[in-house]
Amino acid sequence: MADFVEADNAEAIIIRIEHKSRKIESLLKQYKPVEALKTALEGSPPKTKDERCKSANWIVVHRAIMAIKDVDSLFSSLDPEYYDVLMK
């Protein structure tokens, strides 16, 4: 039974990540890469064991990071709460 719950939860997480991905693409088109990264990091699924969820979330975060030209200044402008999410 726990496998079904995890699978259902994983599907819900994937759907949220897909929605978040569309929002991030919109922010990147508006030349708002810092907002895109913050959006990518918010609501990240740190406790899921599903590799699909982890991978999908990493792709979204990576896309936002790669759009940022000055990563050093980005990190100084981020709230410390995002550091933990980035490290995971």
PDB file of N, CA, C and O in Angstrom:
ATOM      1  N   MET A   1       0.820  -1.195   0.000  1.00  0.00           N
ATOM      2  CA  MET A   1       0.000   0.000   0.000  1.00  0.00           C
ATOM      3  C   MET A   1       0.861   1.256   0.000  1.00  0.00           C
ATOM      4  O   MET A   1       0.522   2.232  -0.669  1.00  0.00           O
ATOM      5  N   ALA A   2       1.968   1.249   0.736  1.00  0.00           N
ATOM      6  CA  ALA A   2       2.838   2.426   0.806  1.00  0.00           C
ATOM      7  C   ALA A   2       3.424   2.756  -0.564  1.00  0.00           C
ATOM      8  O   ALA A   2       3.656   3.926  -0.871  1.00  0.00           O
ATOM      9  N   ASP A   3       3.667   1.733  -1.393  1.00  0.00           N
ATOM     10  CA  ASP A   3       4.207   1.977  -2.729  1.00  0.00           C
ATOM     11  C   ASP A   3       3.222   2.772  -3.582  1.00  0.00           C
ATOM     12  O   ASP A   3       3.628   3.632  -4.363  1.00  0.00           O
ATOM     13  N   PHE A   4       1.921   2.483  -3.432  1.00  0.00           N
ATOM     14  CA  PHE A   4       0.916   3.215  -4.195  1.00  0.00           C
ATOM     15  C   PHE A   4       0.851   4.664  -3.745  1.00  0.00           C
ATOM     16  O   PHE A   4       0.737   5.569  -4.572  1.00  0.00           O
ATOM     17  N   VAL A   5       0.923   4.888  -2.443  1.00  0.00           N
ATOM     18  CA  VAL A   5       0.888   6.250  -1.915  1.00  0.00           C
ATOM     19  C   VAL A   5       2.096   7.025  -2.419  1.00  0.00           C
ATOM     20  O   VAL A   5       1.957   8.169  -2.852  1.00  0.00           O
ATOM     21  N   GLU A   6       3.273   6.423  -2.371  1.00  0.00           N
ATOM     22  CA  GLU A   6       4.489   7.082  -2.854  1.00  0.00           C
ATOM     23  C   GLU A   6       4.375   7.379  -4.345  1.00  0.00           C
ATOM     24  O   GLU A   6       4.777   8.454  -4.791  1.00  0.00           O
ATOM     25  N   ALA A   7       3.829   6.439  -5.123  1.00  0.00           N
ATOM     26  CA  ALA A   7       3.682   6.648  -6.563  1.00  0.00           C
ATOM     27  C   ALA A   7       2.708   7.781  -6.852  1.00  0.00           C
ATOM     28  O   ALA A   7       2.973   8.623  -7.710  1.00  0.00           O
ATOM     29  N   ASP A   8       1.576   7.809  -6.138  1.00  0.00           N
ATOM     30  CA  ASP A   8       0.607   8.891  -6.318  1.00  0.00           C
ATOM     31  C   ASP A   8       1.224  10.223  -5.936  1.00  0.00           C
ATOM     32  O   ASP A   8       1.050  11.221  -6.635  1.00  0.00           O
ATOM     33  N   ASN A   9       1.945  10.233  -4.827  1.00  0.00           N
ATOM     34  CA  ASN A   9       2.599  11.448  -4.368  1.00  0.00           C
ATOM     35  C   ASN A   9       3.645  11.895  -5.386  1.00  0.00           C
ATOM     36  O   ASN A   9       3.775  13.090  -5.656  1.00  0.00           O
ATOM     37  N   ALA A  10       4.384  10.958  -5.947  1.00  0.00           N
ATOM     38  CA  ALA A  10       5.405  11.283  -6.947  1.00  0.00           C
ATOM     39  C   ALA A  10       4.766  11.918  -8.176  1.00  0.00           C
ATOM     40  O   ALA A  10       5.295  12.887  -8.721  1.00  0.00           O
ATOM     41  N   GLU A  11       3.643  11.381  -8.610  1.00  0.00           N
ATOM     42  CA  GLU A  11       2.958  11.958  -9.771  1.00  0.00           C
ATOM     43  C   GLU A  11       2.504  13.385  -9.480  1.00  0.00           C
ATOM     44  O   GLU A  11       2.605  14.258 -10.342  1.00  0.00           O
ATOM     45  N   ALA A  12       2.010  13.621  -8.278  1.00  0.00           N
ATOM     46  CA  ALA A  12       1.587  14.972  -7.895  1.00  0.00           C
ATOM     47  C   ALA A  12       2.781  15.923  -7.865  1.00  0.00           C
ATOM     48  O   ALA A  12       2.672  17.078  -8.279  1.00  0.00           O
ATOM     49  N   ILE A  13       3.909  15.439  -7.377  1.00  0.00           N
ATOM     50  CA  ILE A  13       5.123  16.263  -7.331  1.00  0.00           C
ATOM     51  C   ILE A  13       5.590  16.580  -8.750  1.00  0.00           C
ATOM     52  O   ILE A  13       5.969  17.716  -9.035  1.00  0.00           O
ATOM     53  N   ILE A  14       5.567  15.598  -9.631  1.00  0.00           N
ATOM     54  CA  ILE A  14       5.978  15.813 -11.026  1.00  0.00           C
ATOM     55  C   ILE A  14       5.084  16.868 -11.679  1.00  0.00           C
ATOM     56  O   ILE A  14       5.579  17.730 -12.406  1.00  0.00           O
ATOM     57  N   ILE A  15       3.801  16.812 -11.432  1.00  0.00           N
ATOM     58  CA  ILE A  15       2.873  17.796 -12.003  1.00  0.00           C
ATOM     59  C   ILE A  15       3.206  19.191 -11.490  1.00  0.00           C
ATOM     60  O   ILE A  15       3.194  20.151 -12.261  1.00  0.00           O
ATOM     61  N   ARG A  16       3.503  19.315 -10.191  1.00  0.00           N
ATOM     62  CA  ARG A  16       3.879  20.626  -9.635  1.00  0.00           C
ATOM     63  C   ARG A  16       5.179  21.131 -10.250  1.00  0.00           C
ATOM     64  O   ARG A  16       5.316  22.323 -10.527  1.00  0.00           O
ATOM     65  N   ILE A  17       6.124  20.234 -10.461  1.00  0.00           N
ATOM     66  CA  ILE A  17       7.402  20.626 -11.061  1.00  0.00           C
ATOM     67  C   ILE A  17       7.190  21.088 -12.504  1.00  0.00           C
ATOM     68  O   ILE A  17       7.813  22.057 -12.938  1.00  0.00           O
ATOM     69  N   GLU A  18       6.328  20.413 -13.244  1.00  0.00           N
ATOM     70  CA  GLU A  18       6.033  20.828 -14.619  1.00  0.00           C
ATOM     71  C   GLU A  18       5.408  22.219 -14.639  1.00  0.00           C
ATOM     72  O   GLU A  18       5.752  23.047 -15.483  1.00  0.00           O
ATOM     73  N   HIS A  19       4.496  22.474 -13.715  1.00  0.00           N
ATOM     74  CA  HIS A  19       3.871  23.798 -13.610  1.00  0.00           C
ATOM     75  C   HIS A  19       4.929  24.845 -13.269  1.00  0.00           C
ATOM     76  O   HIS A  19       4.956  25.930 -13.850  1.00  0.00           O
ATOM     77  N   LYS A  20       5.796  24.503 -12.322  1.00  0.00           N
ATOM     78  CA  LYS A  20       6.868  25.408 -11.914  1.00  0.00           C
ATOM     79  C   LYS A  20       7.802  25.676 -13.091  1.00  0.00           C
ATOM     80  O   LYS A  20       8.275  26.801 -13.255  1.00  0.00           O
ATOM     81  N   SER A  21       8.072  24.676 -13.900  1.00  0.00           N
ATOM     82  CA  SER A  21       8.950  24.818 -15.056  1.00  0.00           C
ATOM     83  C   SER A  21       8.396  25.839 -16.046  1.00  0.00           C
ATOM     84  O   SER A  21       9.143  26.658 -16.582  1.00  0.00           O
ATOM     85  N   ARG A  22       7.094  25.791 -16.288  1.00  0.00           N
ATOM     86  CA  ARG A  22       6.476  26.766 -17.195  1.00  0.00           C
ATOM     87  C   ARG A  22       6.591  28.179 -16.640  1.00  0.00           C
ATOM     88  O   ARG A  22       6.845  29.125 -17.386  1.00  0.00           O
ATOM     89  N   LYS A  23       6.405  28.320 -15.339  1.00  0.00           N
ATOM     90  CA  LYS A  23       6.522  29.634 -14.704  1.00  0.00           C
ATOM     91  C   LYS A  23       7.961  30.152 -14.815  1.00  0.00           C
ATOM     92  O   LYS A  23       8.179  31.337 -15.066  1.00  0.00           O
ATOM     93  N   ILE A  24       8.927  29.270 -14.628  1.00  0.00           N
ATOM     94  CA  ILE A  24      10.338  29.649 -14.713  1.00  0.00           C
ATOM     95  C   ILE A  24      10.690  30.082 -16.130  1.00  0.00           C
ATOM     96  O   ILE A  24      11.386  31.081 -16.314  1.00  0.00           O
ATOM     97  N   GLU A  25      10.225  29.355 -17.122  1.00  0.00           N
ATOM     98  CA  GLU A  25      10.480  29.744 -18.511  1.00  0.00           C
ATOM     99  C   GLU A  25       9.909  31.130 -18.794  1.00  0.00           C
ATOM    100  O   GLU A  25      10.533  31.933 -19.488  1.00  0.00           O
ATOM    101  N   SER A  26       8.737  31.405 -18.262  1.00  0.00           N
ATOM    102  CA  SER A  26       8.136  32.730 -18.431  1.00  0.00           C
ATOM    103  C   SER A  26       8.998  33.810 -17.784  1.00  0.00           C
ATOM    104  O   SER A  26       9.222  34.864 -18.379  1.00  0.00           O
ATOM    105  N   LEU A  27       9.479  33.555 -16.578  1.00  0.00           N
ATOM    106  CA  LEU A  27      10.344  34.523 -15.898  1.00  0.00           C
ATOM    107  C   LEU A  27      11.651  34.731 -16.659  1.00  0.00           C
ATOM    108  O   LEU A  27      12.143  35.857 -16.747  1.00  0.00           O
ATOM    109  N   LEU A  28      12.207  33.675 -17.198  1.00  0.00           N
ATOM    110  CA  LEU A  28      13.452  33.802 -17.959  1.00  0.00           C
ATOM    111  C   LEU A  28      13.237  34.621 -19.230  1.00  0.00           C
ATOM    112  O   LEU A  28      14.109  35.396 -19.623  1.00  0.00           O
ATOM    113  N   LYS A  29      12.088  34.454 -19.869  1.00  0.00           N
ATOM    114  CA  LYS A  29      11.780  35.252 -21.062  1.00  0.00           C
ATOM    115  C   LYS A  29      11.610  36.728 -20.720  1.00  0.00           C
ATOM    116  O   LYS A  29      11.798  37.597 -21.572  1.00  0.00           O
ATOM    117  N   GLN A  30      11.251  37.003 -19.465  1.00  0.00           N
ATOM    118  CA  GLN A  30      11.103  38.386 -18.997  1.00  0.00           C
ATOM    119  C   GLN A  30      12.424  38.922 -18.433  1.00  0.00           C
ATOM    120  O   GLN A  30      12.449  40.001 -17.840  1.00  0.00           O
ATOM    121  N   TYR A  31      13.504  38.185 -18.611  1.00  0.00           N
ATOM    122  CA  TYR A  31      14.834  38.557 -18.112  1.00  0.00           C
ATOM    123  C   TYR A  31      14.839  38.741 -16.596  1.00  0.00           C
ATOM    124  O   TYR A  31      15.383  39.716 -16.078  1.00  0.00           O
ATOM    125  N   LYS A  32      14.227  37.790 -15.898  1.00  0.00           N
ATOM    126  CA  LYS A  32      14.190  37.785 -14.435  1.00  0.00           C
ATOM    127  C   LYS A  32      14.802  36.477 -13.924  1.00  0.00           C
ATOM    128  O   LYS A  32      14.101  35.659 -13.328  1.00  0.00           O
ATOM    129  N   PRO A  33      16.104  36.277 -14.152  1.00  0.00           N
ATOM    130  CA  PRO A  33      16.707  34.992 -13.778  1.00  0.00           C
ATOM    131  C   PRO A  33      16.759  34.738 -12.274  1.00  0.00           C
ATOM    132  O   PRO A  33      16.645  33.590 -11.843  1.00  0.00           O
ATOM    133  N   VAL A  34      16.929  35.785 -11.470  1.00  0.00           N
ATOM    134  CA  VAL A  34      16.974  35.583 -10.016  1.00  0.00           C
ATOM    135  C   VAL A  34      15.609  35.129  -9.514  1.00  0.00           C
ATOM    136  O   VAL A  34      15.516  34.217  -8.692  1.00  0.00           O
ATOM    137  N   GLU A  35      14.553  35.765 -10.009  1.00  0.00           N
ATOM    138  CA  GLU A  35      13.204  35.334  -9.634  1.00  0.00           C
ATOM    139  C   GLU A  35      12.942  33.906 -10.115  1.00  0.00           C
ATOM    140  O   GLU A  35      12.284  33.124  -9.428  1.00  0.00           O
ATOM    141  N   ALA A  36      13.458  33.576 -11.288  1.00  0.00           N
ATOM    142  CA  ALA A  36      13.294  32.215 -11.811  1.00  0.00           C
ATOM    143  C   ALA A  36      13.964  31.200 -10.888  1.00  0.00           C
ATOM    144  O   ALA A  36      13.401  30.142 -10.607  1.00  0.00           O
ATOM    145  N   LEU A  37      15.165  31.525 -10.421  1.00  0.00           N
ATOM    146  CA  LEU A  37      15.863  30.601  -9.517  1.00  0.00           C
ATOM    147  C   LEU A  37      15.123  30.471  -8.192  1.00  0.00           C
ATOM    148  O   LEU A  37      14.972  29.364  -7.675  1.00  0.00           O
ATOM    149  N   LYS A  38      14.666  31.572  -7.645  1.00  0.00           N
ATOM    150  CA  LYS A  38      13.911  31.507  -6.385  1.00  0.00           C
ATOM    151  C   LYS A  38      12.666  30.647  -6.562  1.00  0.00           C
ATOM    152  O   LYS A  38      12.328  29.846  -5.690  1.00  0.00           O
ATOM    153  N   THR A  39      11.989  30.814  -7.689  1.00  0.00           N
ATOM    154  CA  THR A  39      10.803  30.003  -7.968  1.00  0.00           C
ATOM    155  C   THR A  39      11.180  28.528  -8.081  1.00  0.00           C
ATOM    156  O   THR A  39      10.457  27.658  -7.594  1.00  0.00           O
ATOM    157  N   ALA A  40      12.308  28.252  -8.721  1.00  0.00           N
ATOM    158  CA  ALA A  40      12.762  26.865  -8.873  1.00  0.00           C
ATOM    159  C   ALA A  40      13.062  26.226  -7.524  1.00  0.00           C
ATOM    160  O   ALA A  40      12.800  25.041  -7.318  1.00  0.00           O
ATOM    161  N   LEU A  41      13.610  27.013  -6.608  1.00  0.00           N
ATOM    162  CA  LEU A  41      14.001  26.473  -5.302  1.00  0.00           C
ATOM    163  C   LEU A  41      12.826  26.346  -4.340  1.00  0.00           C
ATOM    164  O   LEU A  41      12.847  25.505  -3.442  1.00  0.00           O
ATOM    165  N   GLU A  42      11.811  27.168  -4.521  1.00  0.00           N
ATOM    166  CA  GLU A  42      10.658  27.118  -3.617  1.00  0.00           C
ATOM    167  C   GLU A  42       9.872  25.834  -3.854  1.00  0.00           C
ATOM    168  O   GLU A  42       9.619  25.438  -4.992  1.00  0.00           O
ATOM    169  N   GLY A  43       9.501  25.212  -2.778  1.00  0.00           N
ATOM    170  CA  GLY A  43       8.691  24.001  -2.875  1.00  0.00           C
ATOM    171  C   GLY A  43       9.438  22.805  -3.435  1.00  0.00           C
ATOM    172  O   GLY A  43       8.817  21.866  -3.934  1.00  0.00           O
ATOM    173  N   SER A  44      10.766  22.826  -3.361  1.00  0.00           N
ATOM    174  CA  SER A  44      11.536  21.675  -3.830  1.00  0.00           C
ATOM    175  C   SER A  44      11.219  20.466  -2.962  1.00  0.00           C
ATOM    176  O   SER A  44      11.068  20.594  -1.747  1.00  0.00           O
ATOM    177  N   PRO A  45      11.116  19.290  -3.580  1.00  0.00           N
ATOM    178  CA  PRO A  45      10.755  18.079  -2.824  1.00  0.00           C
ATOM    179  C   PRO A  45      11.967  17.415  -2.176  1.00  0.00           C
ATOM    180  O   PRO A  45      12.460  16.422  -2.710  1.00  0.00           O
ATOM    181  N   PRO A  46      12.471  17.921  -1.044  1.00  0.00           N
ATOM    182  CA  PRO A  46      13.696  17.373  -0.461  1.00  0.00           C
ATOM    183  C   PRO A  46      13.542  15.997   0.171  1.00  0.00           C
ATOM    184  O   PRO A  46      14.525  15.269   0.304  1.00  0.00           O
ATOM    185  N   LYS A  47      12.334  15.632   0.560  1.00  0.00           N
ATOM    186  CA  LYS A  47      12.167  14.377   1.297  1.00  0.00           C
ATOM    187  C   LYS A  47      11.673  13.224   0.435  1.00  0.00           C
ATOM    188  O   LYS A  47      11.536  12.103   0.924  1.00  0.00           O
ATOM    189  N   THR A  48      11.407  13.482  -0.826  1.00  0.00           N
ATOM    190  CA  THR A  48      10.931  12.394  -1.671  1.00  0.00           C
ATOM    191  C   THR A  48      12.076  11.434  -1.985  1.00  0.00           C
ATOM    192  O   THR A  48      13.231  11.840  -2.110  1.00  0.00           O
ATOM    193  N   LYS A  49      11.735  10.170  -2.107  1.00  0.00           N
ATOM    194  CA  LYS A  49      12.730   9.157  -2.455  1.00  0.00           C
ATOM    195  C   LYS A  49      12.674   8.833  -3.943  1.00  0.00           C
ATOM    196  O   LYS A  49      13.516   8.097  -4.459  1.00  0.00           O
ATOM    197  N   ASP A  50      11.689   9.380  -4.619  1.00  0.00           N
ATOM    198  CA  ASP A  50      11.493   9.089  -6.036  1.00  0.00           C
ATOM    199  C   ASP A  50      12.542   9.822  -6.878  1.00  0.00           C
ATOM    200  O   ASP A  50      12.606  11.051  -6.873  1.00  0.00           O
ATOM    201  N   GLU A  51      13.346   9.065  -7.587  1.00  0.00           N
ATOM    202  CA  GLU A  51      14.426   9.654  -8.387  1.00  0.00           C
ATOM    203  C   GLU A  51      13.896  10.510  -9.527  1.00  0.00           C
ATOM    204  O   GLU A  51      14.549  11.472  -9.934  1.00  0.00           O
ATOM    205  N   ARG A  52      12.710  10.169 -10.053  1.00  0.00           N
ATOM    206  CA  ARG A  52      12.132  10.996 -11.120  1.00  0.00           C
ATOM    207  C   ARG A  52      11.859  12.401 -10.625  1.00  0.00           C
ATOM    208  O   ARG A  52      12.101  13.374 -11.339  1.00  0.00           O
ATOM    209  N   CYS A  53      11.352  12.512  -9.398  1.00  0.00           N
ATOM    210  CA  CYS A  53      11.058  13.823  -8.815  1.00  0.00           C
ATOM    211  C   CYS A  53      12.339  14.615  -8.603  1.00  0.00           C
ATOM    212  O   CYS A  53      12.417  15.798  -8.934  1.00  0.00           O
ATOM    213  N   LYS A  54      13.335  13.947  -8.049  1.00  0.00           N
ATOM    214  CA  LYS A  54      14.611  14.626  -7.801  1.00  0.00           C
ATOM    215  C   LYS A  54      15.231  15.103  -9.110  1.00  0.00           C
ATOM    216  O   LYS A  54      15.718  16.230  -9.202  1.00  0.00           O
ATOM    217  N   SER A  55      15.210  14.247 -10.107  1.00  0.00           N
ATOM    218  CA  SER A  55      15.798  14.586 -11.400  1.00  0.00           C
ATOM    219  C   SER A  55      15.039  15.721 -12.079  1.00  0.00           C
ATOM    220  O   SER A  55      15.650  16.656 -12.597  1.00  0.00           O
ATOM    221  N   ALA A  56      13.716  15.642 -12.078  1.00  0.00           N
ATOM    222  CA  ALA A  56      12.906  16.693 -12.702  1.00  0.00           C
ATOM    223  C   ALA A  56      13.128  18.028 -12.013  1.00  0.00           C
ATOM    224  O   ALA A  56      13.215  19.064 -12.674  1.00  0.00           O
ATOM    225  N   ASN A  57      13.219  18.011 -10.702  1.00  0.00           N
ATOM    226  CA  ASN A  57      13.438  19.257  -9.970  1.00  0.00           C
ATOM    227  C   ASN A  57      14.832  19.807 -10.261  1.00  0.00           C
ATOM    228  O   ASN A  57      14.998  21.015 -10.429  1.00  0.00           O
ATOM    229  N   TRP A  58      15.834  18.930 -10.323  1.00  0.00           N
ATOM    230  CA  TRP A  58      17.191  19.387 -10.622  1.00  0.00           C
ATOM    231  C   TRP A  58      17.249  20.041 -12.007  1.00  0.00           C
ATOM    232  O   TRP A  58      17.921  21.058 -12.176  1.00  0.00           O
ATOM    233  N   ILE A  59      16.566  19.483 -12.982  1.00  0.00           N
ATOM    234  CA  ILE A  59      16.559  20.060 -14.329  1.00  0.00           C
ATOM    235  C   ILE A  59      16.008  21.480 -14.298  1.00  0.00           C
ATOM    236  O   ILE A  59      16.543  22.370 -14.960  1.00  0.00           O
ATOM    237  N   VAL A  60      14.945  21.693 -13.536  1.00  0.00           N
ATOM    238  CA  VAL A  60      14.338  23.022 -13.427  1.00  0.00           C
ATOM    239  C   VAL A  60      15.305  23.995 -12.749  1.00  0.00           C
ATOM    240  O   VAL A  60      15.494  25.115 -13.225  1.00  0.00           O
ATOM    241  N   VAL A  61      15.911  23.575 -11.651  1.00  0.00           N
ATOM    242  CA  VAL A  61      16.854  24.441 -10.927  1.00  0.00           C
ATOM    243  C   VAL A  61      18.072  24.732 -11.806  1.00  0.00           C
ATOM    244  O   VAL A  61      18.531  25.872 -11.875  1.00  0.00           O
ATOM    245  N   HIS A  62      18.587  23.715 -12.468  1.00  0.00           N
ATOM    246  CA  HIS A  62      19.755  23.877 -13.337  1.00  0.00           C
ATOM    247  C   HIS A  62      19.457  24.865 -14.468  1.00  0.00           C
ATOM    248  O   HIS A  62      20.297  25.701 -14.801  1.00  0.00           O
ATOM    249  N   ARG A  63      18.288  24.770 -15.042  1.00  0.00           N
ATOM    250  CA  ARG A  63      17.890  25.690 -16.125  1.00  0.00           C
ATOM    251  C   ARG A  63      17.929  27.129 -15.632  1.00  0.00           C
ATOM    252  O   ARG A  63      18.420  28.013 -16.335  1.00  0.00           O
ATOM    253  N   ALA A  64      17.420  27.369 -14.441  1.00  0.00           N
ATOM    254  CA  ALA A  64      17.413  28.724 -13.884  1.00  0.00           C
ATOM    255  C   ALA A  64      18.832  29.199 -13.578  1.00  0.00           C
ATOM    256  O   ALA A  64      19.168  30.352 -13.852  1.00  0.00           O
ATOM    257  N   ILE A  65      19.661  28.333 -13.019  1.00  0.00           N
ATOM    258  CA  ILE A  65      21.042  28.716 -12.689  1.00  0.00           C
ATOM    259  C   ILE A  65      21.822  29.054 -13.958  1.00  0.00           C
ATOM    260  O   ILE A  65      22.576  30.027 -13.982  1.00  0.00           O
ATOM    261  N   MET A  66      21.648  28.265 -15.001  1.00  0.00           N
ATOM    262  CA  MET A  66      22.408  28.482 -16.233  1.00  0.00           C
ATOM    263  C   MET A  66      22.043  29.795 -16.920  1.00  0.00           C
ATOM    264  O   MET A  66      22.817  30.291 -17.738  1.00  0.00           O
ATOM    265  N   ALA A  67      20.895  30.361 -16.610  1.00  0.00           N
ATOM    266  CA  ALA A  67      20.484  31.631 -17.212  1.00  0.00           C
ATOM    267  C   ALA A  67      21.122  32.825 -16.515  1.00  0.00           C
ATOM    268  O   ALA A  67      21.029  33.951 -17.004  1.00  0.00           O
ATOM    269  N   ILE A  68      21.766  32.589 -15.383  1.00  0.00           N
ATOM    270  CA  ILE A  68      22.347  33.676 -14.593  1.00  0.00           C
ATOM    271  C   ILE A  68      23.800  33.866 -15.007  1.00  0.00           C
ATOM    272  O   ILE A  68      24.599  32.930 -14.990  1.00  0.00           O
ATOM    273  N   LYS A  69      24.119  35.092 -15.377  1.00  0.00           N
ATOM    274  CA  LYS A  69      25.477  35.384 -15.846  1.00  0.00           C
ATOM    275  C   LYS A  69      26.451  35.619 -14.693  1.00  0.00           C
ATOM    276  O   LYS A  69      27.610  35.214 -14.779  1.00  0.00           O
ATOM    277  N   ASP A  70      26.004  36.263 -13.624  1.00  0.00           N
ATOM    278  CA  ASP A  70      26.882  36.584 -12.493  1.00  0.00           C
ATOM    279  C   ASP A  70      26.421  35.803 -11.264  1.00  0.00           C
ATOM    280  O   ASP A  70      25.680  36.315 -10.425  1.00  0.00           O
ATOM    281  N   VAL A  71      26.872  34.565 -11.177  1.00  0.00           N
ATOM    282  CA  VAL A  71      26.430  33.667 -10.110  1.00  0.00           C
ATOM    283  C   VAL A  71      26.899  34.156  -8.741  1.00  0.00           C
ATOM    284  O   VAL A  71      26.173  34.014  -7.757  1.00  0.00           O
ATOM    285  N   ASP A  72      28.092  34.726  -8.664  1.00  0.00           N
ATOM    286  CA  ASP A  72      28.606  35.207  -7.377  1.00  0.00           C
ATOM    287  C   ASP A  72      27.688  36.253  -6.758  1.00  0.00           C
ATOM    288  O   ASP A  72      27.370  36.179  -5.571  1.00  0.00           O
ATOM    289  N   SER A  73      27.265  37.220  -7.552  1.00  0.00           N
ATOM    290  CA  SER A  73      26.380  38.246  -6.996  1.00  0.00           C
ATOM    291  C   SER A  73      24.998  37.671  -6.696  1.00  0.00           C
ATOM    292  O   SER A  73      24.298  38.145  -5.801  1.00  0.00           O
ATOM    293  N   LEU A  74      24.620  36.652  -7.447  1.00  0.00           N
ATOM    294  CA  LEU A  74      23.343  35.997  -7.176  1.00  0.00           C
ATOM    295  C   LEU A  74      23.328  35.418  -5.774  1.00  0.00           C
ATOM    296  O   LEU A  74      22.375  35.625  -5.023  1.00  0.00           O
ATOM    297  N   PHE A  75      24.380  34.694  -5.417  1.00  0.00           N
ATOM    298  CA  PHE A  75      24.411  34.058  -4.102  1.00  0.00           C
ATOM    299  C   PHE A  75      24.401  35.082  -2.981  1.00  0.00           C
ATOM    300  O   PHE A  75      23.842  34.825  -1.915  1.00  0.00           O
ATOM    301  N   SER A  76      25.003  36.224  -3.203  1.00  0.00           N
ATOM    302  CA  SER A  76      24.975  37.253  -2.158  1.00  0.00           C
ATOM    303  C   SER A  76      23.593  37.879  -2.036  1.00  0.00           C
ATOM    304  O   SER A  76      23.261  38.441  -0.993  1.00  0.00           O
ATOM    305  N   SER A  77      22.781  37.790  -3.092  1.00  0.00           N
ATOM    306  CA  SER A  77      21.442  38.375  -3.031  1.00  0.00           C
ATOM    307  C   SER A  77      20.377  37.382  -2.568  1.00  0.00           C
ATOM    308  O   SER A  77      19.259  37.782  -2.244  1.00  0.00           O
ATOM    309  N   LEU A  78      20.711  36.095  -2.533  1.00  0.00           N
ATOM    310  CA  LEU A  78      19.744  35.073  -2.110  1.00  0.00           C
ATOM    311  C   LEU A  78      19.592  35.050  -0.596  1.00  0.00           C
ATOM    312  O   LEU A  78      20.548  35.297   0.139  1.00  0.00           O
ATOM    313  N   ASP A  79      18.399  34.755  -0.147  1.00  0.00           N
ATOM    314  CA  ASP A  79      18.174  34.538   1.279  1.00  0.00           C
ATOM    315  C   ASP A  79      18.870  33.235   1.674  1.00  0.00           C
ATOM    316  O   ASP A  79      18.890  32.283   0.894  1.00  0.00           O
ATOM    317  N   PRO A  80      19.439  33.188   2.879  1.00  0.00           N
ATOM    318  CA  PRO A  80      20.138  31.973   3.330  1.00  0.00           C
ATOM    319  C   PRO A  80      19.273  30.714   3.305  1.00  0.00           C
ATOM    320  O   PRO A  80      19.806  29.608   3.207  1.00  0.00           O
ATOM    321  N   GLU A  81      17.955  30.857   3.391  1.00  0.00           N
ATOM    322  CA  GLU A  81      17.080  29.681   3.374  1.00  0.00           C
ATOM    323  C   GLU A  81      17.226  28.886   2.076  1.00  0.00           C
ATOM    324  O   GLU A  81      16.970  27.682   2.056  1.00  0.00           O
ATOM    325  N   TYR A  82      17.632  29.548   1.001  1.00  0.00           N
ATOM    326  CA  TYR A  82      17.784  28.870  -0.283  1.00  0.00           C
ATOM    327  C   TYR A  82      19.086  28.076  -0.377  1.00  0.00           C
ATOM    328  O   TYR A  82      19.197  27.173  -1.206  1.00  0.00           O
ATOM    329  N   TYR A  83      20.063  28.399   0.456  1.00  0.00           N
ATOM    330  CA  TYR A  83      21.349  27.699   0.409  1.00  0.00           C
ATOM    331  C   TYR A  83      21.184  26.205   0.669  1.00  0.00           C
ATOM    332  O   TYR A  83      21.769  25.381  -0.033  1.00  0.00           O
ATOM    333  N   ASP A  84      20.387  25.858   1.677  1.00  0.00           N
ATOM    334  CA  ASP A  84      20.176  24.445   2.003  1.00  0.00           C
ATOM    335  C   ASP A  84      19.544  23.703   0.838  1.00  0.00           C
ATOM    336  O   ASP A  84      19.935  22.580   0.518  1.00  0.00           O
ATOM    337  N   VAL A  85      18.564  24.340   0.207  1.00  0.00           N
ATOM    338  CA  VAL A  85      17.886  23.696  -0.914  1.00  0.00           C
ATOM    339  C   VAL A  85      18.863  23.481  -2.061  1.00  0.00           C
ATOM    340  O   VAL A  85      18.853  22.428  -2.698  1.00  0.00           O
ATOM    341  N   LEU A  86      19.702  24.468  -2.325  1.00  0.00           N
ATOM    342  CA  LEU A  86      20.691  24.330  -3.396  1.00  0.00           C
ATOM    343  C   LEU A  86      21.676  23.204  -3.112  1.00  0.00           C
ATOM    344  O   LEU A  86      22.072  22.476  -4.023  1.00  0.00           O
ATOM    345  N   MET A  87      22.067  23.060  -1.870  1.00  0.00           N
ATOM    346  CA  MET A  87      23.041  22.035  -1.516  1.00  0.00           C
ATOM    347  C   MET A  87      22.456  20.629  -1.611  1.00  0.00           C
ATOM    348  O   MET A  87      23.198  19.665  -1.798  1.00  0.00           O
ATOM    349  N   LYS A  88      21.156  20.501  -1.486  1.00  0.00           N
ATOM    350  CA  LYS A  88      20.523  19.182  -1.557  1.00  0.00           C
ATOM    351  C   LYS A  88      20.323  18.822  -2.994  1.00  0.00           C
ATOM    352  O   LYS A  88      19.802  17.748  -3.294  1.00  0.00           O
TER     353      LYS A  88
END
